[in-house]
Amino acid sequence: MNLSRRRQAADEARCTRQYQVELAQGASHLASMLHAASMRAAVEETAQHFQQRYGREDLRVFLTLLARQVERRGQAEALTVLHDFIGRLDSNQFEMPFIGSSCTDAADSAAPDGSSHGATNNVLRRRRP
């Protein structure tokens, strides 16, 4: 096992212990969603809450561990949504909002039909050139 894999394994073990409550809550929150749009909003909300509370340093590891929990629960659609979110985060196409912004800001900007489509765009923002 090379050094980077050992470091990744150590980070995952530490985060599994440190964030076990947040992982359980996130997996449960995703499990309660029935549609892809609500799953995307749930993933974004979970990531935003995590970042607001703990910062961005462990966000990638947290989301990877969350994906494993979702996979263990057999939630293929939620896993796909989560992997898409992680991919966008990794590719730097999006950035999470500033710490201190409120999740209620996203809820306030829901689409006119009451869906969370409007909230999705408020939670993730494209990087400005």
HELIX and SHEET records of a PDB file:
HELIX    1   1 LEU A    3  GLN A   18  1                                  16    
HELIX    2   2 GLN A   20  ALA A   31  1                                  12    
HELIX    3   3 ALA A   36  TYR A   54  1                                  19    
HELIX    4   4 LEU A   59  ARG A   72  1                                  14    
HELIX    5   5 ALA A   76  ASP A   90  1                                  15    
HELIX    6   6 CYS A  103  ASP A  108  1                                   6    
HELIX    7   7 HIS A  117  VAL A  123  1                                   7    
SHEET    1   A 2 PHE A  94  GLU A  95  0                                        
SHEET    2   A 2 ARG A 125  ARG A 126 -1                                        
END                                                                             
